[in-house]
Amino acid sequence: MTNTTAAPVRGLRHSPDFHDLGRLITLMTGAEKHAPAAHSTMDALWVLYDRVLRVTPATADDPGRDRFLLSKGHGPMAYYAVLAAHGFFAEEVLRGFGTYGSPLGHHPDRLLVPGAEIGSGSLGHGLPLAVGTVLGLRAQGLTEPRVWVLVGDAELDEGSNHEAIAHAGPAGLEQLHTLVIDNASATHGWPGGIASRFEAAGWSAVTVDGRDHEALYAAFTAPHPGRPRAVVARVEPKR
């Protein structure tokens, strides 16, 4: 394989606009697009990168940056579009999505995609990795960087996530933030909804409309001293 890393875009002036995401996503073609998985994350990803995350192409290697982990790695088109819109790489790179030699695979590769923190695609890994990332930052005395992980509701069927949830609450991992995209695709449910599972483990948790940017922003930025934070973003059911 001769994949090459997408070069970050440096020194350009960007005016990212949410309404440009549709055009950017259409640049990515092919039979393995997992379009529903990608579109379910568009709004939440946009609000995170445009208004919340403290990371830019210039600070992507800064130890003090915020970290974003895409656990829902089988639908990375919206993620790639958001990264391109914010200057992590040129939008022309999107046209090669999933092709031989392109850095943009059907699952993201942290060694090839500027701004990607993990390689993902096997569901159930992102939240445990996020817990480990927070613990690693703490061990280095880095208490300011925030760690965000985006998971799908179906991923919560995985036992690895239940262990991560159970550990993070009592450990008081305040730097940890989990964004759950709820498109009603989970096999199992919880009395009271997904947020109740996190709350029972000592998390601060809230459920919001996953298409409402102001509601997402308020949920993402609400204080939660001494506790990890979970935001459940409800979107239309997967079809």
Secondary structure, 3 states (H helix, E strand, C coil): CCCCCCCCCCCCCCCCCHHHHHHHHHCCCCCCCCHHHHHCCHHHHHHHHHHHCCCCHHHCCCCCCCEEEECCCCCCHHHHHHHHHCCCCCHHHHHHCCCCCCCCCCCCCCCCCCCCCCCCCCCCCHHHHHHHHHHHHHHCCCCCCCEEEEEEHHHHHCHHHHHHHHHHCCCCCCCEEEEEEECCCCCCCCCCCHHHHHHHCCCEEEEEECCCHHHHHHHHHCCCCCCCEEEEEECCCCC
